[in-house]
Amino acid sequence: MDYGTISWEARSNKQNGDGTFDYGAFQFNENTYLWLTGRTNAAVDSPVIQYEMFKLLWNNGKGWKHWNASKKCWSQWLTINDEGRALWR
């Protein structure tokens, strides 16, 4: 994946410990996307559907834990407040 750009078909370069990969602009884990949509990975869906699934999981900043594994990367731009909600710095 080329960090700093958005690709709706992107797949992470590293395999997760459980053998899955992360796909799409929001880097959905294969198992999470299957649970959400019944489809194998985000790369098979349009940008609109990927964004709708992101909003569903994100839950107005409360759903950041779905992306906890990449927190080291996105915490440059977001912080977690006392209510457990992710906010722009």
All heavy atoms as an XYZ file, in Angstrom:
745
protein
N       0.847     -1.183      0.000
C       0.000      0.000      0.000
C       0.885      1.236      0.000
O       1.885      1.291      0.693
C      -0.907     -0.019      1.219
C      -1.695      1.249      1.390
S      -3.021      1.032      2.562
C      -4.140      2.215      1.903
N       0.486      2.215     -0.745
C       1.199      3.477     -0.814
C       0.559      4.425      0.193
O      -0.516      4.959     -0.051
C       1.114      4.040     -2.228
C       1.848      5.345     -2.380
O       2.558      5.754     -1.438
O       1.714      5.964     -3.440
N       1.186      4.597      1.342
C       0.625      5.455      2.369
C       0.615      6.898      1.893
O       1.518      7.347      1.216
C       1.417      5.318      3.674
C       1.309      3.932      4.224
C       2.298      2.988      3.995
C       0.181      3.542      4.923
C       2.189      1.695      4.468
C       0.049      2.246      5.409
C       1.059      1.339      5.169
O       0.931      0.066      5.630
N      -0.423      7.612      2.233
C      -0.564      8.985      1.806
C      -1.469      9.125      0.594
O      -1.777     10.218      0.172
N      -1.891      8.022      0.024
C      -2.849      8.047     -1.073
C      -4.020      7.143     -0.703
O      -3.906      6.296      0.165
C      -2.223      7.542     -2.386
O      -1.834      6.186     -2.217
C      -1.028      8.378     -2.787
N      -5.126      7.346     -1.368
C      -6.301      6.509     -1.123
C      -6.525      5.632     -2.343
O      -6.540      6.109     -3.465
C      -7.560      7.350     -0.854
C      -7.437      8.063      0.481
C      -8.803      6.487     -0.881
C      -8.616      8.930      0.816
N      -6.675      4.353     -2.104
C      -7.028      3.428     -3.157
C      -8.168      2.566     -2.637
O      -8.036      1.924     -1.603
C      -5.837      2.547     -3.530
O      -6.266      1.527     -4.407
N      -9.262      2.547     -3.359
C     -10.422      1.777     -2.931
C     -10.165      0.281     -3.037
O     -10.834     -0.514     -2.411
C     -11.652      2.184     -3.739
C     -11.967      3.624     -3.541
C     -11.684      4.641     -4.408
C     -12.552      4.239     -2.404
N     -12.070      5.840     -3.867
C     -12.620      5.628     -2.636
C     -13.031      3.754     -1.184
C     -13.140      6.531     -1.718
C     -13.556      4.653     -0.261
C     -13.608      6.016     -0.537
N      -9.181     -0.116     -3.833
C      -8.863     -1.532     -4.006
C      -7.615     -1.943     -3.227
O      -7.141     -3.069     -3.363
C      -8.625     -1.858     -5.492
C      -9.836     -1.648     -6.363
C      -9.971     -0.208     -6.830
O      -8.959      0.510     -6.907
O     -11.096      0.209     -7.095
N      -7.060     -1.064     -2.437
C      -5.788     -1.326     -1.756
C      -5.862     -2.562     -0.867
O      -6.883     -2.836     -0.244
C      -5.397     -0.128     -0.909
N      -4.756     -3.294     -0.825
C      -4.614     -4.402      0.108
C      -3.351     -4.141      0.904
O      -2.330     -3.739      0.351
C      -4.494     -5.733     -0.615
C      -4.502     -6.907      0.380
C      -4.167     -8.205     -0.263
N      -2.719     -8.363     -0.165
C      -2.046     -9.412     -0.593
N      -2.672    -10.391     -1.195
N      -0.754     -9.484     -0.467
N      -3.413     -4.367      2.205
C      -2.231     -4.163      3.039
C      -1.111     -5.085      2.581
O      -1.355     -6.181      2.077
C      -2.561     -4.417      4.514
O      -3.041     -5.735      4.692
N       0.108     -4.640      2.750
C       1.264     -5.438      2.363
C       1.535     -6.571      3.340
O       2.124     -7.572      2.978
C       2.514     -4.563      2.272
C       2.433     -3.598      1.115
O       1.823     -3.878      0.099
N       3.033     -2.433      1.270
N       1.116     -6.395      4.574
C       1.407     -7.385      5.612
C       0.173     -8.210      5.941
O      -0.920     -7.687      6.108
C       1.909     -6.693      6.878
C       3.234     -5.997      6.676
C       3.750     -5.417      7.959
C       5.089     -4.737      7.708
N       5.617     -4.130      8.895
N       0.411     -9.506      6.050
C      -0.657    -10.414      6.447
C      -0.835    -10.321      7.956
O       0.139    -10.232      8.708
C      -0.285    -11.838      6.047
C      -1.400    -12.817      6.121
C      -1.006    -14.157      5.508
O       0.164    -14.519      5.475
N      -1.990    -14.896      5.032
N      -2.083    -10.311      8.409
C      -2.373    -10.276      9.837
C      -2.035    -11.622     10.477
O      -1.900    -12.629      9.784
C      -3.855     -9.949     10.066
C      -4.210     -8.590      9.518
O      -3.518     -7.611      9.755
N      -5.291     -8.528      8.770
N      -1.920    -11.638     11.781
C      -1.580    -12.851     12.516
C      -2.542    -14.001     12.279
O      -2.168    -15.168     12.373
N      -3.793    -13.677     11.963
C      -4.787    -14.728     11.723
C      -4.849    -15.148     10.255
O      -5.730    -15.899      9.855
C      -6.162    -14.288     12.218
C      -6.699    -13.066     11.489
O      -5.999    -12.523     10.596
O      -7.820    -12.649     11.808
N      -3.919    -14.630      9.437
C      -3.864    -15.009      8.036
C      -4.671    -14.124      7.104
O      -4.652    -14.304      5.893
N      -5.396    -13.158      7.650
C      -6.207    -12.264      6.829
C      -5.381    -11.065      6.369
O      -4.287    -10.808      6.866
C      -7.426    -11.745      7.609
O      -6.970    -10.994      8.746
C      -8.323    -12.888      8.064
N      -5.957    -10.311      5.433
C      -5.394     -9.041      4.980
C      -6.423     -7.946      5.209
O      -7.597     -8.229      5.461
C      -5.050     -9.101      3.485
C      -3.823     -9.910      3.183
C      -3.922    -11.246      2.859
C      -2.570     -9.323      3.214
C      -2.797    -12.003      2.573
C      -1.431    -10.064      2.935
C      -1.543    -11.410      2.606
N      -6.001     -6.708      5.105
C      -6.885     -5.558      5.202
C      -7.019     -4.938      3.822
O      -6.031     -4.827      3.090
C      -6.337     -4.538      6.194
C      -6.154     -5.135      7.586
O      -6.925     -6.033      7.949
O      -5.244     -4.702      8.299
N      -8.237     -4.523      3.466
C      -8.534     -4.055      2.117
C      -9.279     -2.734      2.120
O      -9.974     -2.394      3.069
C      -9.438     -5.066      1.391
C      -8.760     -6.330      0.955
C      -8.654     -7.408      1.821
C      -8.253     -6.453     -0.323
C      -8.049     -8.591      1.415
C      -7.645     -7.634     -0.742
C      -7.548     -8.697      0.132
O      -6.949     -9.857     -0.275
N      -9.184     -2.040      0.976
C      -9.965     -0.838      0.736
C      -9.339      0.409      1.331
O      -8.317      0.364      2.011
N      -9.958      1.524      1.045
C      -9.436      2.812      1.506
C      -9.406      2.912      3.027
O      -8.571      3.610      3.585
C     -10.272      3.950      0.930
N     -10.297      2.197      3.697
C     -10.357      2.252      5.159
C      -9.693      1.039      5.811
O      -9.771      0.868      7.017
C     -11.802      2.396      5.621
C     -12.455      3.630      5.074
C     -13.335      3.552      4.016
C     -12.157      4.874      5.596
C     -13.917      4.687      3.484
C     -12.737      6.016      5.080
C     -13.622      5.926      4.019
N      -9.051      0.226      4.988
C      -8.305     -0.941      5.450
C      -9.128     -1.830      6.377
O      -8.770     -2.127      7.504
C      -6.989     -0.525      6.097
C      -6.000      0.046      5.103
C      -5.554     -1.010      4.101
O      -4.689     -1.814      4.389
N      -6.152     -1.021      2.911
N     -10.269     -2.274      5.873
C     -11.121     -3.207      6.602
C     -10.471     -4.585      6.620
O     -10.062     -5.093      5.585
C     -12.484     -3.358      5.913
C     -13.366     -2.164      5.994
C     -13.549     -1.351      4.893
C     -14.039     -1.871      7.160
C     -14.392     -0.255      4.957
C     -14.885     -0.790      7.240
C     -15.062      0.034      6.129
N     -10.456     -5.215      7.770
C     -10.015     -6.597      7.874
C     -11.025     -7.482      7.139
O     -12.224     -7.229      7.188
C      -9.912     -6.995      9.355
C      -9.502     -8.428      9.512
O     -10.348     -9.315      9.547
N      -8.207     -8.660      9.599
N     -10.525     -8.515      6.489
C     -11.405     -9.424      5.745
C     -12.535     -9.981      6.611
O     -13.689    -10.041      6.189
C     -10.609    -10.603      5.180
C      -9.681    -10.246      4.058
C      -8.829    -11.421      3.656
O      -7.945    -11.816      4.438
O      -9.051    -11.944      2.555
N     -12.215    -10.403      7.823
C     -13.238    -10.980      8.704
C     -14.273     -9.938      9.112
O     -15.467    -10.238      9.185
C     -12.599    -11.590      9.947
C     -11.820    -12.845      9.638
O     -12.074    -13.521      8.657
N     -10.840    -13.148     10.475
N     -13.834     -8.727      9.373
C     -14.766     -7.654      9.745
C     -15.693     -7.341      8.588
O     -16.904     -7.187      8.770
C     -13.997     -6.385     10.168
O     -13.164     -6.701     11.282
C     -14.942     -5.258     10.534
N     -15.132     -7.265      7.380
C     -15.956     -6.928      6.213
C     -16.948     -8.039      5.899
O     -18.098     -7.764      5.543
C     -15.072     -6.622      5.002
C     -15.726     -5.628      4.084
C     -15.813     -4.284      4.432
C     -16.284     -6.023      2.876
C     -16.430     -3.368      3.612
C     -16.898     -5.111      2.042
C     -16.977     -3.789      2.413
O     -17.600     -2.875      1.601
N     -16.526     -9.259      6.071
C     -17.435    -10.390      5.871
C     -18.581    -10.324      6.871
O     -19.747    -10.520      6.518
C     -16.670    -11.710      6.003
C     -17.444    -12.983      5.709
C     -17.931    -13.010      4.264
C     -16.569    -14.199      5.990
N     -18.268    -10.002      8.114
C     -19.286     -9.857      9.161
C     -20.242     -8.704      8.835
O     -21.450     -8.834      8.984
C     -18.590     -9.624     10.497
C     -19.467     -9.141     11.585
C     -20.420     -9.847     12.264
C     -19.481     -7.825     12.153
N     -21.021     -9.052     13.214
C     -20.458     -7.798     13.161
C     -18.753     -6.664     11.903
C     -20.730     -6.660     13.911
C     -19.021     -5.533     12.659
C     -20.003     -5.549     13.647
N     -19.706     -7.592      8.353
C     -20.529     -6.418      8.045
C     -21.435     -6.611      6.835
O     -22.594     -6.200      6.853
C     -19.639     -5.207      7.755
C     -19.121     -4.394      8.896
C     -18.099     -3.379      8.389
C     -20.240     -3.682      9.625
N     -20.863     -7.179      5.777
C     -21.550     -7.152      4.488
C     -21.862     -8.520      3.892
O     -22.640     -8.605      2.950
C     -20.687     -6.408      3.450
O     -19.510     -7.167      3.184
C     -20.324     -5.006      3.913
N     -21.196     -9.558      4.387
C     -21.343    -10.866      3.779
C     -20.477    -11.051      2.545
O     -20.552    -12.068      1.871
N     -19.633    -10.047      2.247
C     -18.741    -10.122      1.101
C     -17.302    -10.272      1.576
O     -16.954     -9.868      2.675
C     -18.920     -8.900      0.204
C     -20.286     -8.941     -0.498
C     -20.514     -7.788     -1.435
N     -20.671     -6.501     -0.797
C     -21.763     -6.088     -0.140
N     -22.796     -6.888      0.003
N     -21.818     -4.882      0.379
N     -16.461    -10.830      0.727
C     -15.117    -11.248      1.129
C     -14.187    -10.130      1.573
O     -13.433    -10.302      2.516
C     -14.436    -12.017     -0.013
O     -14.457    -11.210     -1.196
C     -15.133    -13.336     -0.268
N     -14.220     -8.991      0.889
C     -13.344     -7.892      1.287
C     -13.819     -6.594      0.664
O     -14.617     -6.602     -0.278
C     -11.879     -8.177      0.949
C     -11.629     -8.281     -0.524
O     -11.755     -7.307     -1.260
N     -11.273     -9.474     -0.986
N     -13.319     -5.495      1.169
C     -13.784     -4.182      0.735
C     -13.446     -3.871     -0.715
O     -14.150     -3.094     -1.363
C     -13.212     -3.102      1.644
N     -12.395     -4.472     -1.240
C     -11.992     -4.180     -2.616
C     -13.059     -4.587     -3.637
O     -13.052     -4.100     -4.755
C     -10.668     -4.857     -2.937
N     -13.986     -5.449     -3.252
C     -15.042     -5.875     -4.174
C     -16.199     -4.880     -4.206
O     -17.086     -5.006     -5.046
C     -15.576     -7.295     -3.844
C     -14.466     -8.318     -3.890
C     -16.312     -7.333     -2.514
N     -16.195     -3.893     -3.327
C     -17.292     -2.932     -3.232
C     -16.909     -1.554     -3.738
O     -15.735     -1.181     -3.764
C     -17.790     -2.819     -1.792
C     -18.819     -3.875     -1.455
O     -19.519     -4.344     -2.373
O     -18.934     -4.227     -0.279
N     -17.920     -0.789     -4.051
C     -17.724      0.574     -4.546
C     -17.268      1.492     -3.414
O     -17.436      1.176     -2.224
C     -19.043      1.105     -5.109
O     -19.957      1.346     -4.045
N     -16.714      2.649     -3.760
C     -16.349      3.633     -2.744
C     -17.534      4.037     -1.857
O     -17.371      4.216     -0.657
C     -15.846      4.826     -3.564
C     -15.339      4.216     -4.822
C     -16.257      3.064     -5.093
N     -18.709      4.133     -2.423
C     -19.896      4.525     -1.647
C     -20.185      3.496     -0.558
O     -20.419      3.848      0.602
C     -21.121      4.710     -2.575
C     -22.393      4.888     -1.766
C     -20.906      5.884     -3.506
N     -20.159      2.225     -0.918
C     -20.447      1.178      0.079
C     -19.342      1.123      1.124
O     -19.615      0.996      2.320
C     -20.669     -0.181     -0.598
C     -21.962     -0.128     -1.420
C     -20.730     -1.303      0.434
C     -22.236     -1.352     -2.242
N     -18.084      1.239      0.695
C     -16.981      1.257      1.666
C     -17.160      2.400      2.657
O     -16.969      2.224      3.865
C     -15.635      1.397      0.957
C     -15.201      0.155      0.239
C     -13.796      0.287     -0.295
O     -12.911      0.800      0.380
N     -13.579     -0.171     -1.521
N     -17.534      3.569      2.160
C     -17.720      4.722      3.050
C     -18.885      4.491      4.010
O     -18.796      4.813      5.200
C     -17.927      5.992      2.229
C     -18.063      7.222      3.082
C     -17.030      7.613      3.941
C     -19.215      7.986      3.052
C     -17.161      8.743      4.739
C     -19.351      9.109      3.842
C     -18.317      9.476      4.682
O     -18.453     10.586      5.473
N     -19.971      3.904      3.527
C     -21.113      3.618      4.400
C     -20.721      2.633      5.502
O     -21.128      2.782      6.658
C     -22.294      3.085      3.587
C     -22.947      4.129      2.705
C     -23.477      5.324      3.474
O     -24.081      5.150      4.549
O     -23.263      6.459      2.995
N     -19.930      1.630      5.167
C     -19.477      0.655      6.165
C     -18.525      1.313      7.164
O     -18.565      1.035      8.360
C     -18.809     -0.546      5.503
C     -19.739     -1.390      4.641
S     -21.183     -2.020      5.547
C     -22.463     -0.901      4.977
N     -17.675      2.222      6.681
C     -16.804      2.969      7.577
C     -17.627      3.772      8.579
O     -17.375      3.725      9.782
C     -15.885      3.909      6.790
C     -15.213      4.929      7.659
C     -14.146      4.564      8.478
C     -15.661      6.230      7.710
C     -13.542      5.489      9.309
C     -15.062      7.163      8.525
C     -13.998      6.789      9.327
N     -18.634      4.499      8.080
C     -19.468      5.316      8.982
C     -20.175      4.448     10.017
O     -20.285      4.830     11.178
C     -20.483      6.136      8.189
C     -19.863      7.254      7.400
C     -20.883      8.227      6.822
C     -21.983      7.572      6.063
N     -22.919      8.515      5.418
N     -20.641      3.290      9.594
C     -21.312      2.369     10.513
C     -20.373      1.941     11.640
O     -20.728      2.008     12.816
C     -21.812      1.150      9.740
C     -22.533      0.087     10.552
C     -23.886      0.603     11.002
C     -22.704     -1.170      9.720
N     -19.162      1.534     11.288
C     -18.195      1.109     12.309
C     -17.650      2.281     13.112
O     -17.404      2.153     14.306
C     -17.018      0.377     11.659
C     -17.217     -1.063     11.267
C     -15.934     -1.612     10.666
C     -17.651     -1.914     12.436
N     -17.408      3.387     12.448
C     -16.785      4.542     13.101
C     -17.673      5.077     14.220
O     -17.184      5.508     15.262
C     -16.482      5.622     12.074
C     -15.675      6.738     12.629
C     -16.080      8.036     12.808
C     -14.326      6.694     13.092
N     -15.069      8.781     13.335
C     -13.978      7.981     13.525
C     -13.383      5.678     13.187
C     -12.725      8.280     14.046
C     -12.125      5.982     13.697
C     -11.820      7.271     14.112
N     -18.979      5.068     14.017
C     -19.939      5.437     15.059
C     -19.592      6.772     15.723
O     -19.464      6.865     16.937
C     -20.037      4.321     16.095
C     -21.164      4.528     17.084
O     -22.111      5.260     16.811
N     -21.057      3.888     18.227
N     -19.404      7.792     14.888
C     -19.135      9.139     15.375
C     -17.895      9.202     16.280
O     -17.868      9.905     17.277
C     -20.363      9.708     16.086
C     -20.336     11.216     16.175
O     -19.685     11.873     15.364
N     -21.026     11.772     17.150
N     -16.878      8.444     15.943
C     -15.624      8.475     16.693
C     -15.498      7.436     17.781
O     -14.420      7.216     18.315
N     -16.595      6.773     18.126
C     -16.539      5.762     19.184
C     -16.011      4.423     18.683
O     -15.624      3.579     19.473
C     -17.929      5.559     19.788
C     -18.459      6.761     20.523
C     -19.836      6.457     21.069
C     -20.488      7.700     21.634
N     -21.886      7.426     22.007
N     -16.004      4.229     17.373
C     -15.613      2.952     16.803
C     -14.149      2.844     16.423
O     -13.765      1.929     15.713
N     -13.327      3.753     16.896
C     -11.900      3.740     16.544
C     -11.208      2.429     16.899
O     -10.224      2.056     16.287
C     -11.165      4.916     17.190
C     -11.118      4.850     18.684
C     -12.017      5.412     19.546
C     -10.150      4.195     19.489
N     -11.670      5.127     20.834
C     -10.521      4.379     20.837
C      -9.003      3.451     19.220
C      -9.789      3.853     21.898
C      -8.273      2.933     20.276
C      -8.671      3.138     21.593
N     -11.742      1.692     17.849
C     -11.096      0.438     18.275
C     -11.037     -0.594     17.154
O     -10.189     -1.473     17.173
C     -11.808     -0.123     19.502
C     -11.628      0.766     20.711
C     -12.400      0.276     21.892
C     -12.220      1.259     23.030
N     -13.413      1.513     23.747
N     -11.895     -0.461     16.151
C     -11.831     -1.372     15.001
C     -10.529     -1.184     14.225
O     -10.129     -2.054     13.472
C     -13.017     -1.153     14.062
C     -14.317     -1.576     14.655
N     -14.679     -2.900     14.784
C     -15.334     -0.855     15.183
C     -15.874     -2.976     15.333
N     -16.294     -1.754     15.583
N      -9.875     -0.040     14.412
C      -8.617      0.258     13.737
C      -7.477      0.398     14.749
O      -6.465      1.025     14.488
C      -8.744      1.535     12.902
C      -9.622      1.346     11.712
C      -9.233      0.922     10.479
C     -11.024      1.564     11.637
N     -10.312      0.855      9.645
C     -11.435      1.249     10.332
C     -12.002      1.994     12.550
C     -12.756      1.342      9.905
C     -13.300      2.090     12.125
C     -13.668      1.754     10.817
N      -7.609     -0.224     15.901
C      -6.606     -0.113     16.955
C      -5.217     -0.582     16.502
O      -4.208     -0.013     16.906
C      -7.048     -0.888     18.194
C      -6.192     -0.568     19.393
O      -5.951      0.596     19.691
N      -5.722     -1.582     20.084
N      -5.167     -1.597     15.666
C      -3.872     -2.126     15.221
C      -3.054     -1.073     14.470
O      -1.827     -1.117     14.491
C      -4.077     -3.352     14.344
N      -3.720     -0.122     13.837
C      -3.003      0.916     13.096
C      -2.988      2.256     13.834
O      -2.658      3.284     13.251
C      -3.626      1.104     11.708
O      -4.974      1.520     11.826
N      -3.304      2.230     15.113
C      -3.378      3.469     15.900
C      -2.073      4.260     15.849
O      -2.086      5.487     15.817
C      -3.744      3.155     17.345
C      -3.958      4.389     18.189
C      -4.388      4.018     19.596
C      -4.584      5.259     20.436
N      -4.898      4.926     21.821
N      -0.959      3.567     15.820
C       0.332      4.247     15.772
C       0.413      5.178     14.549
O       1.001      6.241     14.609
C       1.456      3.208     15.738
C       2.824      3.780     15.846
C       3.859      2.667     15.931
C       5.256      3.233     16.096
N       6.254      2.158     16.200
N      -0.188      4.766     13.471
C      -0.188      5.568     12.246
C      -1.186      6.721     12.332
O      -0.821      7.882     12.158
C      -0.514      4.683     11.051
S      -0.606      5.569      9.501
N      -2.470      6.424     12.617
C      -3.484      7.472     12.561
C      -3.501      8.397     13.764
O      -4.091      9.473     13.714
C      -4.871      6.906     12.287
C      -5.407      5.857     13.218
C      -5.472      4.526     12.977
C      -5.979      6.047     14.520
N      -6.035      3.873     14.039
C      -6.357      4.786     14.997
C      -6.201      7.159     15.334
C      -6.951      4.596     16.241
C      -6.793      6.977     16.576
C      -7.162      5.708     17.011
N      -2.812      8.031     14.849
C      -2.795      8.919     16.021
C      -1.999     10.200     15.762
O      -2.033     11.116     16.568
C      -2.271      8.189     17.253
O      -0.929      7.797     17.066
N      -1.328     10.269     14.619
C      -0.681     11.526     14.218
C      -1.728     12.608     13.986
O      -1.443     13.786     14.158
C       0.092     11.341     12.919
C       1.142     10.277     12.940
C       1.691     10.072     11.544
O       2.377     10.943     11.017
N       1.380      8.929     10.941
N      -2.921     12.204     13.544
C      -3.971     13.138     13.178
C      -5.162     13.134     14.122
O      -5.920     14.091     14.162
C      -4.482     12.827     11.769
C      -3.387     12.868     10.764
C      -2.798     13.986     10.239
C      -2.723     11.759     10.177
N      -1.815     13.625      9.363
C      -1.739     12.254      9.300
C      -2.850     10.382     10.300
C      -0.913     11.437      8.550
C      -2.015      9.562      9.553
C      -1.067     10.105      8.687
N      -5.343     12.041     14.848
C      -6.494     11.908     15.734
C      -6.036     11.670     17.165
O      -4.982     11.105     17.409
C      -7.372     10.730     15.307
C      -7.978     10.793     13.913
C      -8.629      9.458     13.571
C      -8.994     11.906     13.803
N      -6.861     12.083     18.088
C      -6.626     11.816     19.500
C      -7.905     11.242     20.094
O      -8.994     11.456     19.552
C      -6.197     13.104     20.238
O      -5.831     12.778     21.565
C      -7.295     14.150     20.241
N      -7.797     10.500     21.170
C      -8.966      9.921     21.833
C      -9.280     10.777     23.055
O      -8.434     10.964     23.928
C      -8.705      8.459     22.274
C      -8.165      7.623     21.116
C      -9.960      7.846     22.864
C      -9.035      7.587     19.889
N     -10.496     11.321     23.128
C     -10.858     12.182     24.254
C     -11.305     11.364     25.467
O     -11.328     10.130     25.435
C     -11.904     13.226     23.846
C     -13.280     12.642     23.596
O     -13.559     11.467     23.837
N     -14.183     13.464     23.098
N     -11.649     12.055     26.545
C     -12.042     11.389     27.794
C     -13.310     10.536     27.664
O     -13.546      9.644     28.469
C     -12.244     12.422     28.899
C     -10.960     13.118     29.289
O      -9.877     12.536     29.041
O     -11.024     14.239     29.831
N     -14.121     10.833     26.652
C     -15.348     10.067     26.427
C     -15.101      8.857     25.514
O     -16.029      8.142     25.170
C     -16.406     10.967     25.796
C     -16.811     12.122     26.699
C     -17.651     13.149     25.955
O     -17.836     13.016     24.734
O     -18.107     14.080     26.611
N     -13.829      8.646     25.111
C     -13.500      7.515     24.259
C     -13.807      7.733     22.797
O     -13.936      6.792     22.031
N     -13.889      8.983     22.380
C     -14.211      9.323     21.015
C     -12.977      9.872     20.296
O     -12.256     10.690     20.845
C     -15.331     10.363     21.014
C     -15.862     10.688     19.653
C     -17.123     11.493     19.759
N     -18.191     10.579     20.156
C     -19.403     10.978     20.488
N     -19.704     12.254     20.524
N     -20.306     10.099     20.818
N     -12.747      9.418     19.074
C     -11.617      9.913     18.277
C     -11.974     11.283     17.691
O     -13.048     11.472     17.142
C     -11.297      8.942     17.163
N     -11.051     12.201     17.823
C     -11.242     13.571     17.324
C      -9.989     14.032     16.602
O      -8.878     13.612     16.933
C     -11.507     14.537     18.486
C     -12.670     14.218     19.410
C     -12.638     15.123     20.617
C     -13.975     14.376     18.658
N     -10.159     14.915     15.623
C      -8.998     15.517     14.958
C      -8.199     16.305     15.968
O      -8.761     16.967     16.834
C      -9.441     16.451     13.828
C     -10.018     15.728     12.653
C     -11.328     15.690     12.296
C      -9.311     14.937     11.705
N     -11.480     14.908     11.170
C     -10.253     14.446     10.784
C      -7.972     14.589     11.532
C      -9.904     13.623      9.726
C      -7.627     13.780     10.457
C      -8.598     13.317      9.568
N      -6.895     16.249     15.852
C      -6.009     17.032     16.742
C      -6.113     18.488     16.426
O      -6.367     18.908     15.377
C      -4.553     16.586     16.580
C      -4.322     15.208     17.133
C      -2.816     14.916     17.123
N      -2.558     13.661     17.741
C      -2.367     13.501     19.057
N      -2.361     14.513     19.859
N      -2.137     12.301     19.545
